[in-house]
């Protein structure tokens, strides 16, 4: 599910940035949707949604002009957010096994 959301979001962002030359207010809306979706997922079950929240935060800070990311930096950010979430899931899963 997570990777499906990430791949779908990346595809939408690539299409929008290439075809429509998306402006900052649109990126703010997409970033806010990603951030809220990630937080809601984290509330339901902790490690899930962390990567999406990270990406949402990065999109919002870029749209506001605090950081500048190109296409490949964004791709690396997607990979990094995925690795963070997967690593945290593995740590939480191993910790839960030890406590049982």
C-alpha positions, 0 to 999 in steps of 0.5 A, a space after each residue: 500500500 505504502 509503495 503504491 501510494 509513493 509510486 502513484 504520487 511520484 507519477 502524478 508529481 512528475 506528470 504535473 511538473 512536466 506537462 502543466 508546469 505546476 505553481 507553488 499553491 498547487 504544491 502546497 495543497 498536494 504537500 498538505 494532503 500528503 502530510 495529513 494522510 501520513 499523520 492519519 496513517 501514523 495515528 492508526 498504526 505508528 510506523 505506517 505513514 511516516 514516509 508520506 509525512 516526511 514527503 509532505 513536509 518536504 513538499 511544503 517547505 519547497 513550495 514555501 521556498 525554504 529549500 530547493 529540490 530538483 527532480 533527482 533530489 525529490 526522487 532521492 527524498 522518496 527513496 530515503 523516506 521509504 527506507 526510514 519507514 521500512 527500517 522503523 517498521 522492522 525495528 518496531 516489529 522486532 521490539 514487539 517480538 521481544 516483548 511477547 
